[in-house]
Amino acid sequence: MAYGFRAKNDSNQIQIDGQNPNYCFVEGASNVTVTNGGGTTNYWTHISVTSSTKPPLILFQPNTDAFVTIDSYSKTGNSYDGFNAVTQHPNTGDSSTTINWKKYLPTPGQSTDTYGLRVYNDSNETVYDSGKNYFKIHSVESIDIAVDDSPVTITHSGISDPYYILAPTGFWVIAIPGVSIRFFKVGLKKISSTQVSVGWFYYAAGAYSPGSPNENDGIAPTFKLIICEAVSYTHLRAHETSLHLVCRLLLE
């Protein structure tokens, strides 16, 4: 557009503009149990959220006992109403863990603040409101890890107990005829307040018929770990969460 509003950070990245929405805090929960039933159809835990027609962003904190990841979002009709979390298969010794999570949406409604800054797009929708709570992207890690590699330790000494976005989760299958078939994803496990482990874990397993072909294949792209400070800010320099920035980080 020829005219409008843009705010950039010290790295010349656009933080706020008049077209792309910033995601603000809507709801969350702590110590939510994620379990794995051990089969090929009951390995995930569904966590319900307040329905919205716009897709949310779910930020999460893992625990120290098991790997876990946000696998997918659920949708009923045109509304997003939950997400599915996955942790390790019971054969690993840890079939349950807990997570903390926060849900963010593209600035739904307006704050009650009398003073501040609001930015609208061409459709008169609010894309930024200084009275809302936005998260800050602290750093971004690019991780290449094969299914037979050891987990990677990420240290973020500049921030304690952050929330994370991990994408994609990857997919791998290893099948031995007459023995078993196992399915793998990449997830996170907390090491300390300033360290997190990123690694493959197997989440589903089953019998595999004799005479079937061997399988050892999948998708293991470069993973993006976005380390986030999920707090409220009241000045422009702190906000780095417009939708196009998050998408660009995940796709690079």
Summary of the structure (lengths in Angstrom):
residues: 252
radius of gyration: 19.9
end to end distance: 24.5
largest distance: 70.8
contacts: 771
relative contact order: 0.23
helix: 6%
strand: 53%
